[in-house]
Each structure stands twice: as structure tokens, then as C-alpha cells.
Amino acid sequence: MANHCFFCDTRRPMGGTNTLVLGGDWLEFCEPCGDKETLTNRDTGEVKTVAEVFALVREEREEELISP
């Protein structure tokens, strides 16, 4: 990964960003931006921070790997 935050346009040290892929779009973000930048669900209007969505996706992936 490039370790370059999409939101604040800052290059971070190695491993200083996370990458969230939604609908083919890549959002690379640092911790401060992940905690304050939000995403809105077009269907429901629900608003969550990028970090919250990242955590939800991570949990879903881990459950898929654990479930037989």
C-alpha cells in the first residue's frame, strides 16, 4: 500500500493507513481521518465513520473465514 491518506493527503509511515474497498472504490485512510470522516448509506441514510465501516467489514470477513 502507498500509506497515503485519501482524506488529509498525508503520507504516513509504513502501516499507518488502512484501506476500505466499497463498490470497487478504494479509500485509504489514516486513524484521525477514519475517526472523523463519514460515509452515508444511499439506501438507508445511515451515517457511520470510515473507521466504523472498516471495522464492520473486517468482522464480516473474519466470520466468513471462521464459519464452515
trRosetta pair geometry for C-beta under 8 A, 3 or more apart (Angstrom, degrees):
i j d omega theta_ij theta_ji phi_ij phi_ji
1 17 6.5 -141 139 74 137 108
1 19 6.0 -150 -118 -38 134 129
1 28 6.6 157 -171 -124 117 131
2 11 7.8 -88 149 -124 85 88
2 17 7.9 -11 78 48 66 146
2 28 6.7 48 56 160 98 177
3 11 6.2 61 110 -166 88 70
3 12 4.6 -121 174 66 94 81
3 13 6.8 -99 -177 97 145 18
3 14 6.0 -95 -68 -107 155 33
3 15 7.1 -11 -101 7 119 21
3 16 5.3 70 -156 48 106 91
3 17 5.1 165 -135 12 49 110
3 28 7.8 -139 -106 172 12 133
4 9 7.5 -1 176 -153 93 40
4 10 7.3 -177 -152 90 58 33
4 11 5.1 -27 -101 -100 81 67
4 12 7.2 -172 -85 12 28 78
4 17 6.9 -51 37 -24 22 160
4 28 6.2 59 73 103 60 139
5 8 4.8 13 102 46 135 86
5 9 6.6 -78 83 -25 83 13
5 10 5.0 12 34 51 116 79
5 11 7.9 -149 10 -76 76 20
5 12 6.4 78 -33 -27 96 113
5 17 5.8 -166 -76 -105 69 124
5 28 6.4 -138 -117 116 32 83
5 29 5.5 54 -140 -139 86 39
5 30 4.2 -48 -82 -13 131 98
5 33 5.5 130 -169 13 131 150
6 9 7.7 0 -178 -72 18 55
6 27 5.4 -101 30 -153 155 63
6 28 5.2 126 -28 57 98 68
6 29 6.0 -52 33 -74 94 71
6 33 7.8 178 62 133 69 156
7 29 5.8 37 1 -121 114 94
7 30 7.7 -120 50 28 105 84
7 33 3.9 154 65 -160 141 142
7 37 5.1 -116 -108 -59 152 150
7 50 7.9 -140 -42 -9 140 158
8 30 6.6 -47 33 29 123 123
8 32 7.3 27 -29 83 149 112
8 33 5.3 -140 -18 -66 104 128
10 30 6.6 -23 72 -21 113 147
12 16 2.8 -138 147 97 123 133
12 17 5.2 144 41 -38 139 90
12 30 5.3 155 -65 -99 143 115
13 16 4.6 104 56 -39 63 128
16 30 6.0 -7 147 -121 90 96
16 31 7.9 -88 -176 -8 70 94
17 28 4.9 41 152 175 140 93
17 29 6.0 152 -156 75 94 24
17 30 5.3 -62 -98 -78 80 59
18 28 7.3 177 87 -149 35 56
18 29 6.0 -24 60 63 80 78
18 34 6.6 41 43 -80 118 149
18 54 5.7 64 126 -153 143 151
19 26 5.9 -19 -166 -164 107 98
19 27 7.0 150 -156 78 54 46
19 28 4.9 -23 -99 -97 81 76
19 29 7.9 145 -95 16 34 68
20 26 7.5 143 76 -158 46 47
20 27 4.6 -18 62 63 95 102
20 28 8.0 179 21 -80 65 30
20 29 7.0 -2 6 12 107 114
20 50 6.3 -155 8 -172 154 94
20 53 6.3 67 -152 104 149 108
20 54 4.9 -99 -83 -90 117 90
20 57 6.7 132 -139 29 92 153
21 24 7.2 7 -177 -111 95 10
21 25 7.1 162 -153 78 55 41
21 26 5.5 -21 -100 -99 79 66
21 27 7.7 -177 -80 21 31 71
22 25 5.5 -24 69 60 74 93
22 27 6.9 6 14 1 105 115
22 39 7.6 128 -16 -151 174 155
22 53 7.5 -10 -72 155 133 139
27 50 6.4 -124 130 -143 140 128
29 33 4.8 -130 -163 92 99 113
29 34 4.5 125 125 -67 128 88
29 37 6.8 -129 -132 44 140 137
29 50 5.3 63 17 125 173 150
29 51 7.8 -124 106 -63 136 72
29 54 7.9 -130 54 -53 124 143
30 33 5.1 81 55 19 77 103
30 34 6.7 -143 92 -11 33 95
31 34 5.6 -57 -139 36 28 114
31 35 6.4 23 163 -18 63 108
31 51 7.4 52 -146 -91 56 130
32 35 6.1 -64 -154 36 28 108
32 36 6.7 -5 161 4 64 114
33 36 6.2 -76 -144 49 32 92
33 37 5.1 14 173 -10 78 119
33 50 7.0 0 127 43 79 142
34 37 6.7 -44 -105 41 20 98
34 49 6.5 86 159 151 56 107
34 50 4.6 -106 -137 85 64 104
34 51 3.7 94 149 -60 103 92
34 54 6.5 -29 -153 7 126 142
35 49 5.9 3 -154 -180 26 153
35 51 5.3 10 -77 -3 53 145
36 49 6.8 29 -26 -132 4 118
37 49 6.6 100 73 -155 47 76
37 50 4.9 16 84 -13 100 119
38 47 5.1 15 177 -177 132 101
38 48 6.6 157 -150 85 83 25
38 49 5.5 -63 -96 -98 66 47
38 50 7.2 -139 -103 -31 18 69
39 47 7.2 166 81 -149 39 58
39 48 6.0 -20 58 66 87 76
39 49 7.7 75 12 177 79 13
39 50 6.1 98 -22 -85 107 64
39 53 5.6 -2 42 -30 137 152
40 45 6.6 -21 -172 -153 103 39
40 46 7.2 159 -153 81 57 40
40 47 5.0 -23 -99 -96 77 79
41 44 4.5 8 102 46 129 92
41 45 6.5 -36 73 22 84 14
41 46 4.4 20 24 50 124 88
41 47 7.7 -134 10 -67 76 36
41 48 7.9 46 -29 6 97 99
48 52 4.1 -117 177 86 108 130
48 53 5.2 129 101 -51 125 86
48 56 7.7 8 154 -9 164 136
49 52 4.6 101 54 1 78 101
49 53 7.2 -148 93 -1 44 84
50 53 5.9 -57 -151 39 34 109
50 54 6.2 39 150 -23 66 108
51 54 5.5 -52 -145 36 31 116
51 55 6.4 34 155 -20 64 104
52 55 5.8 -54 -150 35 30 111
52 56 6.5 31 152 -19 64 105
53 56 5.6 -53 -149 35 34 113
53 57 6.4 32 154 -17 66 105
54 57 6.0 -57 -149 37 29 109
54 58 6.3 31 153 -21 64 108
55 58 5.6 -54 -146 36 31 114
55 59 6.4 33 155 -20 65 104
56 59 5.8 -54 -149 34 30 111
56 60 6.5 30 153 -18 64 105
57 60 5.7 -54 -149 36 33 112
57 61 6.4 34 153 -19 65 106
58 61 5.8 -56 -150 36 30 112
58 62 6.4 29 154 -18 65 107
59 62 5.8 -56 -147 37 31 110
59 63 6.3 31 155 -20 65 106
60 63 5.8 -55 -149 36 30 112
60 64 6.5 34 152 -22 64 105
61 64 5.6 -54 -152 33 32 114
61 65 6.6 29 153 -17 65 105
62 65 5.7 -56 -151 36 33 111
62 66 6.3 27 154 -17 67 109
63 66 5.8 -58 -144 39 32 107
63 67 6.0 28 161 -20 69 110
64 67 6.2 -54 -136 36 26 106
